[in-house]
Amino acid sequence: MRKVKITGLGLGIPAKKVSSEELEEKYGIPAGFSEKYSGVSSRYFAETESCAQLGALALHDAMRDAGITCSDLDLLISAAGSYDHPIPHQSALLKKEMNWGPNTIPVFDIDATCLSFVTALDVATDLIGSGRYRRIAIVSSEIASRTANPHAFETFTLFGDGAAAAIIEATEEDCGILTSRFETWEEGALHTIFPGGGLKNFYRDHPYDPVFFSFHMDGMKLLKLARKTLPAFVEHLFQGTGLQMADMDLIIPHQASKAGLALFRADFNLPESQLHNTLDTFGNCIAASIPITLCDAVRKGRVERGDTLLLIGSAAGFTLGGMVLKY
């Protein structure tokens, strides 16, 4: 086990809560579509907040939970797919938003889209294990609402905005990461994409088209690819640990979609009580989904010290990622 302890968790939630009924009425979406197909009854939309502001709210909350100040941190990682500006990197903007004054701790970004938090936790654990850092903050702050296409009902009703943060520390206690694994299948590389806005399709070379410059997801292709690749991935993840899915005290899945969560449960014959979901009240918050759901589970008393957790999900690319964590 790679020893590390999560000593603080925090949330940064936008002020505006949007019900599915409001969304459907405003954009001409058939009544009941969101809950029926996306599984989301409400979500939060950032109207005035930036990614950095939401991230700072989450980090302040996590630091209070851990009982630390900025002088106790050695490193800050921004782990998300959203950003306020292409340059500078989001972690620098987040640190500025924290207003720590003369503080020179290093910061950097990890962008593995929906798996950014799990990837950052994996990297942070190795950095702590090397002895280079002792206490690291990981922040996932996502704003999906501004880039969604309101004419694509499947995705527009699915995504929400929000941030979550975790404080990770070196420890001698019996907790940490038992195993982790990531696998990428290039056949799904373009199943989730922003066609315009990058350097390949630079904005000056293309007249503005709201669809071309919005998020696109081929949900059916993603589900088929996930169902094809996930069984072997899970087998490889647990290999050599002496553990299996049934041994998990709680599973924290990425809140990908209603269909994705239902198929995951069905394919692995999991009781509903073994999973903790926040899709209904937060939507899919990209990389923030897993830490939001983890924080929610801890605060609702569903996770206790010593519990064995599975963090698992998929990301654009197409990547599967999983981590077995003794909390």
Secondary structure, DSSP 8 states (H G I E B T S, - for coil): -EE-EEEEEEEE--SEEEEHHHHHHHHT--TTHIIIII--SEEEE-SS--HHHHHHHHHHHHHHHHT--GGG-SEEEEE-S--S-SSS-HHHHHHHHHT-SS----EEEE--GGGHHHHHHHHHHHHHHTTS-SEEEEEEEE--GGG--TT-HHHHTTB--EEEEEEEE--SSS-EEEEEEEEE-GGGTTSEE--SSSSTT-GGGS---TTTTS-EE-HHHHHHHHHHHHHHHHHHHHTTTT--GGG-SEEEE----HHHHHHHHHHTT--GGGB---HHHH-B-GGGHHHHHHHHHHHTT---TT-EEEEEEEETTTEEEEEEEE-
